[in-house]
Structure formats: C-alpha cells, structure tokens
C-alpha cells in the first residue's frame, strides 16, 4: 500500500512562492497518475493539477494556470507542486493523491479518480 505525505506548506506573502512535495512510501508511484487538490475553509475541494505517468502530460485548474507547475521525480518517488505568484485566494489545505487504476486523462480533475490521498499541508498566503 502506498502512503503519501505532503510537506512544504507554510505562511507566505502575496506574490511569493512555495514548493510543495508529496513523498510516497510503500511502493513506487512511477506508474501512477498523480494529482494535487486543495480545500479552503468552507469551500469544496478544488482541482489544482495532475500529471500522467505515461507521457508526462500535465493539467492545471484555471485558477492556477500559468502560476503553478507540477513535476515528478520517480527516482525520489516524489511529486512536486511549484507555486509562484501566490495570491490570498490560494490559501487552503493542499492534498496530493494517486490514481492507481490509470484512469482516463479526462478524469484527471475529478477527485473520485484518485484512490490514495495524503493528509494535506496548509498553505496560507497573506495580503
């Protein structure tokens, strides 16, 4: 069984940057599609980004497109989310998730696609 642990969250001023990491243990995630989601207080979970294991295609939610970059390092069994030009509305708990069933690419933004979730890391962006 895979366990995912996010890290890298914290407090940052608007316009700043953070890099989140999602470290996997238990087995390799090199053949899993991986995603990042976030949930702000009182709001529904929101898709942030995803990366496919086959071909490396990446996808982004409209609110982060052009500011966030997802990547993976299979040798380190880790997925990253580089977040630049952060805004107060980016404040949320960020979760990484693994799709172990290799679901279709068009389901990448659907939380139900993902089978394994981390515990989340809090990102707070001050104005």
C-alpha positions as CSV (number, residue, x, y, z in Angstrom):
1,X,0.0,0.0,0.0
2,X,1.2,3.5,-0.8
3,X,1.4,6.2,1.8
4,X,1.6,9.9,0.6
5,X,3.0,12.6,2.8
6,X,2.8,16.3,1.8
7,X,5.2,18.9,3.0
8,X,6.4,22.4,2.2
9,X,3.3,24.3,3.2
10,X,3.5,27.4,5.3
11,X,2.9,31.1,5.5
12,X,3.9,33.3,2.6
13,X,3.2,36.8,1.5
14,X,1.2,37.5,-1.6
15,X,3.5,37.3,-4.7
16,X,5.7,34.8,-3.0
17,X,6.5,31.2,-3.9
18,X,6.3,27.8,-2.2
19,X,7.2,24.3,-3.4
20,X,5.1,21.5,-2.1
21,X,6.4,18.0,-2.0
22,X,4.4,14.7,-1.9
23,X,6.7,11.9,-0.9
24,X,5.4,8.3,-1.4
25,X,6.4,5.3,0.6
26,X,5.4,1.6,0.5
27,X,5.8,1.2,-3.2
28,X,6.8,3.1,-6.3
29,X,4.4,5.7,-7.8
30,X,6.2,5.8,-11.1
31,X,3.2,4.2,-12.8
32,X,0.6,6.1,-11.1
33,X,-1.1,9.3,-12.3
34,X,-0.8,11.9,-9.6
35,X,-2.8,14.9,-8.7
36,X,-2.9,17.9,-6.4
37,X,-6.1,19.3,-4.9
38,X,-6.9,22.0,-2.4
39,X,-9.7,22.8,0.0
40,X,-10.2,26.2,1.6
41,X,-12.2,26.7,4.7
42,X,-15.9,26.5,3.9
43,X,-15.3,25.6,0.3
44,X,-15.4,22.5,-1.8
45,X,-12.3,20.6,-2.8
46,X,-10.8,22.1,-5.9
47,X,-8.6,20.5,-8.6
48,X,-5.2,22.1,-8.8
49,X,-3.0,20.0,-11.1
50,X,-2.3,16.5,-12.3
51,X,0.5,14.7,-14.1
52,X,0.2,11.4,-16.0
53,X,2.7,8.7,-15.6
54,X,2.6,7.7,-19.3
55,X,3.9,10.5,-21.4
56,X,4.0,13.0,-18.6
57,X,1.0,15.1,-19.7
58,X,0.1,17.8,-17.2
59,X,-3.1,19.5,-16.4
60,X,-4.0,22.6,-14.4
61,X,-7.0,24.2,-12.9
62,X,-7.9,27.5,-14.4
63,X,-7.2,29.4,-11.3
64,X,-3.6,28.3,-11.1
65,X,-2.7,28.0,-14.8
66,X,0.5,29.9,-15.6
67,X,1.5,30.2,-11.9
68,X,1.8,26.6,-10.7
69,X,4.0,23.8,-12.1
70,X,3.6,20.1,-11.3
71,X,6.5,17.7,-11.7
72,X,7.6,14.3,-10.6
73,X,10.9,12.7,-9.7
74,X,10.4,8.9,-10.0
75,X,13.9,8.2,-8.6
76,X,12.8,10.0,-5.4
77,X,9.3,8.7,-5.5
78,X,8.1,12.3,-5.1
79,X,5.7,14.7,-6.8
80,X,6.2,18.4,-6.6
81,X,4.0,21.5,-6.9
82,X,5.9,24.7,-7.5
83,X,3.6,27.6,-6.7
84,X,4.6,31.1,-7.8
85,X,2.8,34.5,-7.7
86,X,0.8,33.3,-4.8
87,X,-2.5,35.1,-4.0
88,X,-4.5,35.2,-0.8
89,X,-7.2,33.1,-2.6
90,X,-4.6,30.3,-2.9
91,X,-4.9,29.8,0.9
92,X,-6.0,26.2,1.5
93,X,-5.0,22.8,2.6
94,X,-3.2,21.1,-0.3
95,X,-3.6,17.4,-0.8
96,X,-1.7,15.1,-3.2
97,X,-3.4,12.0,-4.5
98,X,-2.6,8.9,-6.5
99,X,-4.7,7.3,-9.3
100,X,-3.6,3.6,-9.2
101,X,-6.1,2.5,-11.8
102,X,-4.6,4.6,-14.7
103,X,-7.9,6.3,-15.3
104,X,-8.7,8.2,-18.5
105,X,-7.0,11.5,-18.9
106,X,-10.3,13.4,-19.0
107,X,-11.0,12.3,-15.4
108,X,-7.8,13.9,-14.1
109,X,-9.6,16.8,-12.4
110,X,-12.1,14.6,-10.7
111,X,-11.3,13.7,-7.1
112,X,-13.2,10.4,-7.4
113,X,-10.5,9.3,-9.8
114,X,-7.9,9.1,-7.1
115,X,-7.6,6.2,-4.7
116,X,-5.0,7.3,-2.2
117,X,-4.7,10.6,-0.5
118,X,-2.2,12.3,1.7
119,X,-3.0,14.1,4.9
120,X,-2.6,17.6,3.4
121,X,-0.3,20.6,4.1
122,X,-1.6,24.0,4.9
123,X,-0.7,27.0,2.7
124,X,-1.5,30.4,3.9
125,X,-1.0,33.5,1.7
126,X,-1.2,36.8,3.5
127,X,-2.1,40.0,1.7
